[in-house]
Amino acid sequence: MPAWIGAGDNDSRLFAPETEPLHGLLRKHGPLRVGANLRLFATLVPLVIAQKVVGKEAGRSYRRLLDSYSQTGPGGDELLLPMSAEDLRALGYESFHPLGVERRRAETVLRLARSAGRIDALASKASSEAQRILETVPGIGPWTAGRAAFAALGDPDAVWTGDYHLPSLVSWNLRGERTATDDDMLEMLEPYRGHRARVLLLLLRSGDAPARRGPRMPFREIDRQ
C-alpha cells in the first residue's frame, strides 16, 4: 500500500518548474508523488486492450472480460478482481471476439499470460531496462511499455510515445502550437528529464487541450462483425 500511494517517490519535491503553465499547475495540484502498483502483468492486460482504440471501446471490452471471466472480490459482487494469468491462459483468442477484442490484441494478452511470472519479475529492474525487455514481446510497443512503467513501476520519467493526443497536448501547453510529433514532444520534455511523467500528468489534469478539428477515431463494435 505505501508504494501504491507514492511513499517511495522521494524525488517529487525536486520537481519545481518555474515557467508557466507548469508552475501554476503544480501549485494547484501540489507535489506529485507517483505511485507504483508493482503488478506489471495486471497493468499490461487493460493497456493491451486499449491499444489503437478509443477509451470508451477499451473500457467496454475490459469490463466485459471481467464480467465474463473474473472472480469477485471481498465485499460483494460489484468488486471484480483483475484476471489472473492462470484464468487467462484457459481462454483462447476466440473468447475475446464477443468482448470486442480482435485476434491481434487477444493473442498479445495470452502471450503475456503465458509469461506472467517473468513479466512481474521485471518490477525488480530499472524502469528503462524493464521497458526495453517488454518491447521485445510481440504486440508491446513504446506506448504500452511506457504506460506500464508509469503505473506499475512508478517511473516519474516515463514517456509513452505513439499516443494519438499526447504530443498535441504537450505542444499546445508548452509552445502554443496545435499539432506536434512524438519527436517534437520529446524535445519539449527534455528540459524536465527525470520528471517527464509528472509534466504529462500535470498537463492531462489541466484539461487544456487544442480543439479537435480532424476526424475522431471511430467506435468499433468488433463483436458484431
Protein Blocks (a to p, Z undefined) as FASTA:
>chain_A
ZZmnopmmmklmmpccfbdfklmmmmmnopaddddehiaklmmmmmmmmgoiafklmmmm
mmmmmmmmpccdehijklccdddfklmmmpcfklmmmnopafklmmmmmmmmmmmmmmmm
mmmpcfklmmmmmmmpghiafklmmmmmmmmnopakbccehiaklmmmmmmmmnopabdc
fklmmmmmmmmgoilmmmmmmmmmnopacddfbdcdddddfklZZ
